[in-house]
Amino acid sequence: LLETKLTAKHLHLASCVDLLLFADAHSCYVMKEECIRVVGKNIAKVWRQREVGQLIDSVELMKEIHLCASCEDLTKTTGDKFDRMRIDELYEWLEKRDDVMIEEDMDRSALVKKIRSLE
């Protein structure tokens, strides 16, 4: 996925808020998930960035960041293997199957639901 490559190349602490806002606005689920992880793990440093004002204005993104920050360790020990996989890993799992038609722009819950229906 091009989105995965862009995320790997351009996602840094200094760019995470801008990329998160971009990813959210353009339904870039892989990028959005990775940005939320970076923000959640570095919330104190992110709070000092001037772009944080735009992030605070988005109640939904703030909820997702809070959930990520508060549940990071919990998701490592609960749920099945699909709950612990990143979105790009879920796409890769589906792409390996010949009997699956992958819809573009699937969010995490849609990907996991599709995978579980195949198991």
PyMOL commands that set and color helices and strands:
alter all, ss='L'
color gray80, all
select helices_A, chain A and resi 2-10+16-25+29-41+43-46+52-56+59-77+87-95+108-118
alter helices_A, ss='H'
color red, helices_A
deselect
rebuild
show_as cartoon
